[in-house]
Amino acid sequence: MLNHGYDKFTHFNEYKNDFMNFLGLGMRGSLALVIFAELFCSAMILIGLFTSLFTIPLIITMGVALFMAHGGAIFEKGELATLYLIVYVGILIVGPGRYSFDAVIAERINNKLA
């Protein structure tokens, strides 16, 4: 997902006039939120920092991509958005795992409390 966000970030001027206005914030505002989700939130999930919090913008972004941009075509042009949506929901449910910064932080908090 980082490459999608980076592409939108580096080509912002090309995307800003044709991007979907899905929240009524304008095309630029919507594009900025998608860039935040795809670039920043993906990076935070990759390192495992505040994973549950940062999956929520990505779930919303993939839901909008699947149902609004691709018309709900789960097995056709929206296949990649569907795959990402399933993975992000799975990460939200399961959590970051033991090899993440979230786990390190939780362990240090538990050690201080014990």
Secondary structure, DSSP 4 states (H G I P E B T S, - for coil): -HHHHHHHHHTHHHHTTTS---SSSHHHHHHHHHHIIIIIIHHHHHHTSSHHHHHHHHHHHHHHIIIIISTT-TTTTTHHHHHHHHHHHHHHHH-S-SSSHHHHHHHHHHHHH-
